């Protein structure tokens, strides 16, 4: 073990701790903003059922991918995923500021 072997675990733990104050709660705010009241609780449940296994796989395979393909490849892959997520939000997420739930649902219905 290298002298800095503790750094990845501390960094990952700090990211989860700090993320829970900001970025990790954004999907729940988005669901509350754009989904009809009838499906919010079901959608949150489905989101959590999907999110936690993906998070588990991310934690499990991050080190393995880093060792097998190199840390640069691993970090670039996750950076590319972040860029794709930002592009999705910019082009697919409707603006909800100052709009009622009914207006938002109408906007989302027209996008189909």
N, C-alpha and C positions, 0 to 999 in steps of 0.2 A: 504494500500500500504506500502510495506517495504521501509526502508531508501535507499535501492539500487535498487528500481524499475525502475529507469532510465537507469541502466546499460545494459540490453539487447537491448534496442532501440539504444543507443549510439554505442554499439559493432556491431550491425547489420549494422547501417549506416556507420560506419568506414570500415567494411568489404566490403560493396558495393563501397565506395569511393576509397579505396586502390585497390580493385580488378579490378576496371575499368582501372587502370594503367598497369595491368599485366594479371592475370588469365582470366578475362572476355573477353579479346580480342583474346585469343588463338584460339578459334574456327574459327574466321574470317581469321586468318593467315593460319590455316590448310586448310580451303576451298580454299583460294587463291593458295596454294601450290599444292594440289592434284586434284583439279577439272578442267575439261576442260573449256576453256574460254566461250564456248557456254552456259554452265549451271551454271556458278558462280553466276550471279545475281539472277537467279531463286532459287538456293540453299540457298543463303543468306536470301532471302525473306521467304522461307519455314522454315529455321532455326529460324528466328525471330518470325514467327507466332507460332511456337511450344514453343520456349524458354520463351516468356513473360507470357503466361498463366501458364506454369509450375512454373515460378518465383512467380507469384501472388499466386498460391496455396501453395507454400512453405512458403511464408510470412504469409498467412492467417492461415495455420494450424500448424505452428511450435509451437506456444504457446499452442494451444489446445492439441496437441500430448504430449507436455511437461507436462501439467497439468494432462492429463488423464492417461498416461503410465509412467510418471516419467521422469525427465530430463536426467538421465543416459541412459535410453532406447532410448530417442530421439537422443541424441548425438551419441550413438553407432550405431544407424540406419544410420545416415548421414555419420559417419566414414566408415561404411561398404560400403555405396554407393561410397565414394571416393576411397576405395581400389579396388572396381570393376572397376571403371573408369580408374585407373592406370593400372590394369591388361589388360583392353581392349586396352589401348594405347600401352603398351609394346608388346602385341602379335599381334595386328591388324594394327597398324599404320606403314606404310612403311617409311623407311629412305629416305629422299628427298634431303639430302645435296649433292650438286654438280651434281644433275640430272636435265635434262630438263623436261618440262611438258609432252612431248611425252613419255619419258622413265618412268615417274611416272604412266601415264595412262596405259602403257604396263604392268607394274608391277601389278597394280590393276586389270587389265583384266585377268591376269594369276591366281589370287587368287580365282576366281569363281569356 
